[in-house]
Amino acid sequence: MQSIVSINGKFYQPQDAKISVFDHGLLYGDGVFEGIRSYGGQIFRLKEHVRRLFDSARAIWLDIAISQEAMCDSIHAALVKSQIQDAYLRVMVTRGCGTLGLDADMCRDSQIIIIVDTIALYPDELYETGLKIVTVVVPRNHPAALNPRIKSMNYLNNILAKIEGKQAGCLEALMLNHKGEVAECTGDNIFIVRQGVLRTPPTSAGILEGVTRGAVMELAEDSGMPVRETALTLFDVYSADECFLTGTAAEVIAVVEVDGRMIGTGKPGPVTLDLKKKFHALARGGLIKT
């Protein structure tokens, strides 16, 4: 088992993988990406991730030189080459090598990069005890400026929020949108449970449509729990019975404190624990989902 990098279908050891310093992905964050997980050698919801990658590319006028089916095949090939069973796959498509100016028409040789490695976003013990998070001043990007539904390689908005959160002693931070409503965390979607209803911000709040988010919503609905995509305020979060985050890297993790306020009992709640268990079963093939 080893980390491996594929660049346009050719495999490299990580230390040997190189692209041009004139690539606009490096110069300007001009490109799109996806983070994908495999469990036991099976890639979780690959088609959904690849579809979102191509949707993001279309939104920024970036042509991907291969089809969605070929992209899936390339990702599978990289995973097999690495021999890592439980992997984190980072798939990137850059604008390509260009000039030092902003003109995208001057770019050529768009790069398709696939990194296969492992990831541990949070320490194992936090999945048992829950996260403490803070709300940061850095707002989520305005959808009319750079829509957060585009998973672009320019993650400076999230990075600044992450830095602010860590300065406050927290591993994750909650971001508000331009209306002051709850959007999402720096790398995760947010859910609350209140009076038996699972609630999460809608895409119109300025969030990424998380693949794990969608899977958890399906699992909740399948179990008979009402799910609502609705605008949330900080009051809604503070007064929630439970709160948890979802993401490809994070999976499902409880939040037990927000801005110094204890959420629920201060421990991971029953709904969170149940959905966490069901998600793990789904990701590892214990439940039938396509």
NORJO-V890507 format. One record per pair of residues at least 24 apart in sequence whose C-alpha atoms are under 10 Angstrom apart, sorted by sequence separation. I is the first residue (numbers start at 1). J is the second residue. If there is no record, write none. Layout:
i=I j=J
i=I j=J
This chain:
i=32 j=56
i=33 j=57
i=47 j=71
i=90 j=114
i=91 j=115
i=136 j=160
i=137 j=161
i=138 j=162
i=161 j=185
i=162 j=186
i=181 j=205
i=182 j=206
i=183 j=207
i=184 j=208
i=188 j=212
i=189 j=213
i=205 j=229
i=234 j=258
i=237 j=261
i=238 j=262
i=239 j=263
i=240 j=264
i=241 j=265
i=242 j=266
i=243 j=267
i=244 j=268
i=252 j=276
i=31 j=56
i=32 j=57
i=46 j=71
i=47 j=72
i=50 j=75
i=89 j=114
i=90 j=115
i=91 j=116
i=136 j=161
i=138 j=163
i=161 j=186
i=162 j=187
i=180 j=205
i=181 j=206
i=182 j=207
i=183 j=208
i=188 j=213
i=191 j=216
i=204 j=229
i=205 j=230
i=234 j=259
i=238 j=263
i=239 j=264
i=241 j=266
i=242 j=267
i=243 j=268
i=244 j=269
i=251 j=276
i=252 j=277
i=31 j=57
i=32 j=58
i=46 j=72
i=89 j=115
i=90 j=116
i=135 j=161
i=136 j=162
i=138 j=164
i=160 j=186
i=161 j=187
i=179 j=205
i=191 j=217
i=202 j=228
i=203 j=229
i=204 j=230
i=205 j=231
i=237 j=263
i=238 j=264
i=242 j=268
i=243 j=269
i=32 j=59
i=88 j=115
i=89 j=116
i=90 j=117
i=136 j=163
i=137 j=164
i=138 j=165
i=158 j=185
i=159 j=186
i=177 j=204
i=178 j=205
i=198 j=225
i=199 j=226
i=200 j=227
i=201 j=228
i=202 j=229
i=203 j=230
i=204 j=231
i=205 j=232
i=242 j=269
i=244 j=271
i=245 j=272
i=252 j=279
i=32 j=60
i=65 j=93
i=87 j=115
i=88 j=116
i=89 j=117
i=136 j=164
i=137 j=165
i=158 j=186
i=159 j=187
i=177 j=205
i=178 j=206
i=197 j=225
i=198 j=226
i=199 j=227
i=200 j=228
i=201 j=229
i=202 j=230
i=203 j=231
i=241 j=269
i=242 j=270
i=243 j=271
i=244 j=272
i=251 j=279
i=252 j=280
i=31 j=60
i=43 j=72
i=46 j=75
i=64 j=93
i=87 j=116
i=88 j=117
i=89 j=118
i=135 j=164
i=136 j=165
i=157 j=186
i=158 j=187
i=176 j=205
i=177 j=206
i=196 j=225
i=197 j=226
i=198 j=227
i=199 j=228
i=200 j=229
i=201 j=230
i=202 j=231
i=242 j=271
i=243 j=272
i=244 j=273
i=251 j=280
i=30 j=60
i=31 j=61
i=32 j=62
i=46 j=76
i=63 j=93
i=64 j=94
i=87 j=117
i=88 j=118
i=89 j=119
i=134 j=164
i=135 j=165
i=176 j=206
i=177 j=207
i=196 j=226
i=197 j=227
i=198 j=228
i=199 j=229
i=200 j=230
i=201 j=231
i=202 j=232
i=216 j=246
i=241 j=271
i=242 j=272
i=246 j=276
i=31 j=62
i=62 j=93
i=63 j=94
i=64 j=95
i=86 j=117
i=87 j=118
i=88 j=119
i=134 j=165
i=155 j=186
i=175 j=206
i=196 j=227
i=197 j=228
i=198 j=229
i=199 j=230
i=200 j=231
i=201 j=232
i=215 j=246
i=244 j=275
i=30 j=62
i=43 j=75
i=62 j=94
i=63 j=95
i=84 j=116
i=85 j=117
i=86 j=118
i=87 j=119
i=88 j=120
i=133 j=165
i=134 j=166
i=136 j=168
i=155 j=187
i=175 j=207
i=199 j=231
i=200 j=232
i=201 j=233
i=213 j=245
i=214 j=246
i=244 j=276
i=251 j=283
i=43 j=76
i=62 j=95
i=82 j=115
i=83 j=116
i=84 j=117
i=85 j=118
i=86 j=119
i=133 j=166
i=135 j=168
i=199 j=232
i=212 j=245
i=213 j=246
i=214 j=247
i=42 j=76
i=61 j=95
i=62 j=96
i=82 j=116
i=84 j=118
i=134 j=168
i=140 j=174
i=141 j=175
i=143 j=177
i=193 j=227
i=212 j=246
i=213 j=247
i=41 j=76
i=60 j=95
i=79 j=114
i=81 j=116
i=82 j=117
i=133 j=168
i=134 j=169
i=138 j=173
i=139 j=174
i=140 j=175
i=141 j=176
i=142 j=177
i=143 j=178
i=148 j=183
i=211 j=246
i=212 j=247
i=213 j=248
i=216 j=251
i=43 j=79
i=57 j=93
i=78 j=114
i=79 j=115
i=80 j=116
i=133 j=169
i=134 j=170
i=136 j=172
i=137 j=173
i=138 j=174
i=139 j=175
i=140 j=176
i=141 j=177
i=142 j=178
i=191 j=227
i=210 j=246
i=211 j=247
i=212 j=248
i=216 j=252
i=42 j=79
i=57 j=94
i=78 j=115
i=79 j=116
i=132 j=169
i=133 j=170
i=134 j=171
i=135 j=172
i=136 j=173
i=137 j=174
i=138 j=175
i=139 j=176
i=140 j=177
i=141 j=178
i=142 j=179
i=191 j=228
i=199 j=236
i=210 j=247
i=211 j=248
i=212 j=249
i=38 j=76
i=41 j=79
i=53 j=91
i=57 j=95
i=74 j=112
i=75 j=113
i=78 j=116
i=79 j=117
i=132 j=170
i=133 j=171
i=134 j=172
i=135 j=173
i=136 j=174
i=137 j=175
i=138 j=176
i=139 j=177
i=140 j=178
i=191 j=229
i=199 j=237
i=210 j=248
i=212 j=250
i=213 j=251
i=36 j=75
i=41 j=80
i=53 j=92
i=54 j=93
i=74 j=113
i=75 j=114
i=131 j=170
i=132 j=171
i=133 j=172
i=134 j=173
i=135 j=174
i=136 j=175
i=137 j=176
i=138 j=177
i=139 j=178
i=212 j=251
i=213 j=252
i=53 j=93
i=74 j=114
i=75 j=115
i=131 j=171
i=132 j=172
i=133 j=173
i=134 j=174
i=135 j=175
i=136 j=176
i=139 j=179
i=140 j=180
i=192 j=232
i=212 j=252
i=38 j=79
i=50 j=91
i=71 j=112
i=75 j=116
i=131 j=172
i=132 j=173
i=133 j=174
i=134 j=175
i=135 j=176
i=139 j=180
i=140 j=181
i=191 j=232
i=199 j=240
i=41 j=83
i=43 j=85
i=49 j=91
i=62 j=104
i=139 j=181
i=140 j=182
i=141 j=183
i=194 j=236
i=41 j=84
i=42 j=85
i=43 j=86
i=61 j=104
i=71 j=114
i=139 j=182
i=140 j=183
i=193 j=236
i=194 j=237
i=200 j=243
i=40 j=84
i=41 j=85
i=42 j=86
i=43 j=87
i=65 j=109
i=139 j=183
i=140 j=184
i=192 j=236
i=193 j=237
i=197 j=241
i=198 j=242
i=199 j=243
i=39 j=84
i=40 j=85
i=41 j=86
i=42 j=87
i=43 j=88
i=65 j=110
i=140 j=185
i=192 j=237
i=194 j=239
i=195 j=240
i=196 j=241
i=198 j=243
i=200 j=245
i=38 j=84
i=39 j=85
i=40 j=86
i=41 j=87
i=43 j=89
i=64 j=110
i=65 j=111
i=66 j=112
i=140 j=186
i=191 j=237
i=192 j=238
i=193 j=239
i=194 j=240
i=195 j=241
i=196 j=242
i=225 j=271
i=38 j=85
i=39 j=86
i=40 j=87
i=63 j=110
i=64 j=111
i=65 j=112
i=135 j=182
i=190 j=237
i=192 j=239
i=193 j=240
i=194 j=241
i=195 j=242
i=37 j=85
i=38 j=86
i=39 j=87
i=62 j=110
i=64 j=112
i=183 j=231
i=192 j=240
i=193 j=241
i=194 j=242
i=37 j=86
i=38 j=87
i=39 j=88
i=122 j=171
i=136 j=185
i=182 j=231
i=183 j=232
i=191 j=240
i=192 j=241
i=193 j=242
i=194 j=243
i=37 j=87
i=38 j=88
i=121 j=171
i=122 j=172
i=135 j=185
i=136 j=186
i=181 j=231
i=182 j=232
i=183 j=233
i=192 j=242
i=193 j=243
i=36 j=87
i=37 j=88
i=38 j=89
i=134 j=185
i=181 j=232
i=182 j=233
i=191 j=242
i=192 j=243
i=193 j=244
i=220 j=271
i=36 j=88
i=37 j=89
i=133 j=185
i=180 j=232
i=181 j=233
i=182 j=234
i=191 j=243
i=192 j=244
i=223 j=275
i=35 j=88
i=36 j=89
i=37 j=90
i=180 j=233
i=181 j=234
i=182 j=235
i=190 j=243
i=191 j=244
i=192 j=245
i=35 j=89
i=36 j=90
i=149 j=203
i=179 j=233
i=180 j=234
i=181 j=235
i=182 j=236
i=190 j=244
i=191 j=245
i=220 j=274
i=34 j=89
i=35 j=90
i=36 j=91
i=148 j=203
i=149 j=204
i=182 j=237
i=189 j=244
i=190 j=245
i=191 j=246
i=219 j=274
i=220 j=275
i=223 j=278
i=34 j=90
i=35 j=91
i=147 j=203
i=148 j=204
i=176 j=232
i=188 j=244
i=189 j=245
i=190 j=246
i=219 j=275
i=8 j=65
i=33 j=90
i=34 j=91
i=35 j=92
i=147 j=204
i=148 j=205
i=149 j=206
i=150 j=207
i=151 j=208
i=176 j=233
i=188 j=245
i=189 j=246
i=190 j=247
i=219 j=276
i=8 j=66
i=33 j=91
i=34 j=92
i=94 j=152
i=148 j=206
i=149 j=207
i=150 j=208
i=151 j=209
i=176 j=234
i=187 j=245
i=188 j=246
i=189 j=247
i=217 j=275
i=220 j=278
i=32 j=91
i=33 j=92
i=34 j=93
i=93 j=152
i=94 j=153
i=147 j=206
i=148 j=207
i=149 j=208
i=150 j=209
i=187 j=246
i=188 j=247
i=189 j=248
i=216 j=275
i=219 j=278
i=32 j=92
i=33 j=93
i=92 j=152
i=93 j=153
i=143 j=203
i=146 j=206
i=147 j=207
i=148 j=208
i=149 j=209
i=174 j=234
i=185 j=245
i=187 j=247
i=188 j=248
i=215 j=275
i=216 j=276
i=219 j=279
i=31 j=92
i=32 j=93
i=33 j=94
i=92 j=153
i=143 j=204
i=147 j=208
i=148 j=209
i=149 j=210
i=184 j=245
i=185 j=246
i=187 j=248
i=188 j=249
i=189 j=250
i=9 j=71
i=31 j=93
i=32 j=94
i=143 j=205
i=144 j=206
i=184 j=246
i=185 j=247
i=187 j=249
i=188 j=250
i=190 j=252
i=192 j=254
i=216 j=278
i=30 j=93
i=31 j=94
i=32 j=95
i=142 j=205
i=143 j=206
i=187 j=250
i=188 j=251
i=189 j=252
i=190 j=253
i=191 j=254
i=192 j=255
i=215 j=278
i=216 j=279
i=219 j=282
i=10 j=74
i=30 j=94
i=31 j=95
i=142 j=206
i=143 j=207
i=188 j=252
i=190 j=254
i=191 j=255
i=215 j=279
i=9 j=74
i=29 j=94
i=30 j=95
i=31 j=96
i=140 j=205
i=141 j=206
i=188 j=253
i=190 j=255
i=8 j=74
i=9 j=75
i=11 j=77
i=29 j=95
i=30 j=96
i=121 j=187
i=140 j=206
i=141 j=207
i=216 j=282
i=11 j=78
i=25 j=92
i=28 j=95
i=140 j=207
i=212 j=279
i=215 j=282
i=6 j=74
i=9 j=77
i=10 j=78
i=25 j=93
i=26 j=94
i=215 j=283
i=219 j=287
i=6 j=75
i=9 j=78
i=25 j=94
i=26 j=95
i=11 j=81
i=24 j=94
i=25 j=95
i=26 j=96
i=27 j=97
i=194 j=264
i=219 j=289
i=6 j=77
i=11 j=82
i=23 j=94
i=24 j=95
i=25 j=96
i=26 j=97
i=27 j=98
i=192 j=263
i=193 j=264
i=212 j=283
i=218 j=289
i=6 j=78
i=23 j=95
i=24 j=96
i=25 j=97
i=27 j=99
i=28 j=100
i=30 j=102
i=5 j=78
i=6 j=79
i=23 j=96
i=24 j=97
i=25 j=98
i=27 j=100
i=28 j=101
i=172 j=245
i=198 j=271
i=4 j=78
i=5 j=79
i=22 j=96
i=23 j=97
i=24 j=98
i=27 j=101
i=28 j=102
i=30 j=104
i=197 j=271
i=215 j=289
i=3 j=78
i=4 j=79
i=6 j=81
i=21 j=96
i=22 j=97
i=23 j=98
i=24 j=99
i=27 j=102
i=196 j=271
i=3 j=79
i=5 j=81
i=20 j=96
i=21 j=97
i=22 j=98
i=23 j=99
i=24 j=100
i=193 j=269
i=4 j=81
i=5 j=82
i=19 j=96
i=20 j=97
i=21 j=98
i=22 j=99
i=23 j=100
i=24 j=101
i=3 j=81
i=4 j=82
i=19 j=97
i=20 j=98
i=22 j=100
i=24 j=102
i=38 j=116
i=193 j=271
i=1 j=80
i=2 j=81
i=3 j=82
i=4 j=83
i=24 j=103
i=31 j=110
i=33 j=112
i=35 j=114
i=37 j=116
i=192 j=271
i=193 j=272
i=1 j=81
i=2 j=82
i=3 j=83
i=4 j=84
i=24 j=104
i=31 j=111
i=32 j=112
i=33 j=113
i=34 j=114
i=35 j=115
i=36 j=116
i=37 j=117
i=38 j=118
i=192 j=272
i=1 j=82
i=2 j=83
i=3 j=84
i=31 j=112
i=33 j=114
i=37 j=118
i=191 j=272
i=1 j=83
i=2 j=84
i=37 j=119
i=1 j=84
i=24 j=107
i=172 j=255
i=1 j=85
i=3 j=87
i=5 j=89
i=23 j=107
i=24 j=108
i=174 j=258
i=3 j=88
i=4 j=89
i=5 j=90
i=6 j=91
i=7 j=92
i=8 j=93
i=22 j=107
i=23 j=108
i=25 j=110
i=173 j=258
i=174 j=259
i=3 j=89
i=5 j=91
i=7 j=93
i=23 j=109
i=24 j=110
i=25 j=111
i=60 j=146
i=173 j=259
i=23 j=110
i=23 j=111
i=59 j=147
i=170 j=258
i=59 j=149
i=60 j=150
i=20 j=111
i=56 j=147
i=59 j=150
i=168 j=259
i=19 j=111
i=56 j=148
i=58 j=150
i=59 j=151
i=60 j=152
i=56 j=149
i=57 j=150
i=59 j=152
i=19 j=113
i=55 j=149
i=56 j=150
i=57 j=151
i=55 j=150
i=56 j=151
i=57 j=152
i=17 j=113
i=54 j=150
i=55 j=151
i=56 j=152
i=52 j=149
i=53 j=150
i=17 j=115
i=52 j=150
i=53 j=151
i=52 j=151
i=53 j=152
i=135 j=234
i=8 j=109
i=14 j=115
i=8 j=110
i=9 j=111
i=11 j=113
i=13 j=115
i=14 j=116
i=8 j=111
i=9 j=112
i=10 j=113
i=11 j=114
i=12 j=115
i=14 j=117
i=7 j=111
i=8 j=112
i=9 j=113
i=10 j=114
i=11 j=115
i=7 j=112
i=8 j=113
i=9 j=114
i=6 j=112
i=7 j=113
i=8 j=114
i=6 j=113
i=7 j=114
i=5 j=113
i=6 j=114
i=7 j=115
i=5 j=114
i=6 j=115
i=4 j=114
i=5 j=115
i=6 j=116
i=4 j=115
i=5 j=116
i=3 j=115
i=4 j=116
i=5 j=117
i=131 j=243
i=3 j=116
i=4 j=117
i=130 j=243
i=131 j=244
i=2 j=116
i=3 j=117
i=130 j=244
i=131 j=245
i=2 j=117
i=3 j=118
i=1 j=117
i=2 j=118
i=35 j=151
i=33 j=150
i=34 j=151
i=32 j=150
i=33 j=151
i=34 j=152
i=32 j=151
i=33 j=152
i=34 j=153
i=31 j=151
i=32 j=152
i=33 j=153
i=31 j=152
i=32 j=153
i=33 j=154
i=30 j=152
i=31 j=153
i=32 j=154
i=131 j=253
i=132 j=254
i=133 j=255
i=29 j=152
i=30 j=153
i=31 j=154
i=127 j=250
i=130 j=253
i=131 j=254
i=132 j=255
i=133 j=256
i=134 j=257
i=135 j=258
i=136 j=259
i=29 j=153
i=30 j=154
i=127 j=251
i=129 j=253
i=130 j=254
i=131 j=255
i=132 j=256
i=133 j=257
i=134 j=258
i=135 j=259
i=28 j=153
i=29 j=154
i=127 j=252
i=128 j=253
i=129 j=254
i=130 j=255
i=131 j=256
i=132 j=257
i=133 j=258
i=134 j=259
i=28 j=154
i=29 j=155
i=121 j=247
i=127 j=253
i=128 j=254
i=129 j=255
i=130 j=256
i=131 j=257
i=132 j=258
i=133 j=259
i=134 j=260
i=25 j=152
i=26 j=153
i=29 j=156
i=121 j=248
i=122 j=249
i=126 j=253
i=127 j=254
i=129 j=256
i=130 j=257
i=131 j=258
i=132 j=259
i=133 j=260
i=134 j=261
i=25 j=153
i=26 j=154
i=121 j=249
i=122 j=250
i=126 j=254
i=127 j=255
i=132 j=260
i=133 j=261
i=25 j=154
i=120 j=249
i=121 j=250
i=126 j=255
i=132 j=261
i=119 j=249
i=120 j=250
i=121 j=251
i=132 j=262
i=118 j=249
i=119 j=250
i=122 j=253
i=132 j=263
i=132 j=266
i=131 j=266
i=130 j=266
i=131 j=267
i=129 j=266
i=130 j=267
i=131 j=268
i=129 j=267
i=130 j=268
i=128 j=267
i=129 j=268
i=130 j=269
i=128 j=268
i=127 j=268
i=126 j=268
i=128 j=273
i=127 j=273
i=127 j=276
i=52 j=209
i=52 j=210
i=52 j=211
i=88 j=248
i=49 j=210
i=88 j=249
i=48 j=210
i=49 j=211
i=48 j=211
i=46 j=211
i=45 j=211
i=44 j=211
i=45 j=212
i=44 j=212
i=45 j=215
i=36 j=211
i=35 j=211
i=86 j=284
i=44 j=248
i=36 j=247
i=37 j=248
i=35 j=247
i=36 j=248
i=37 j=249
i=35 j=248
i=36 j=249
i=34 j=248
i=35 j=249
i=37 j=251
i=44 j=282
i=45 j=283
i=44 j=283
i=43 j=283
i=44 j=284
i=39 j=280
i=42 j=283
i=43 j=284
i=44 j=285
i=42 j=284
i=48 j=290
i=40 j=283
i=41 j=284
i=42 j=285
i=47 j=290
i=39 j=283
i=40 j=284
i=45 j=289
i=46 j=290
i=38 j=283
i=39 j=284
i=40 j=285
i=44 j=289
i=45 j=290
i=37 j=283
i=38 j=284
i=39 j=285
i=44 j=290
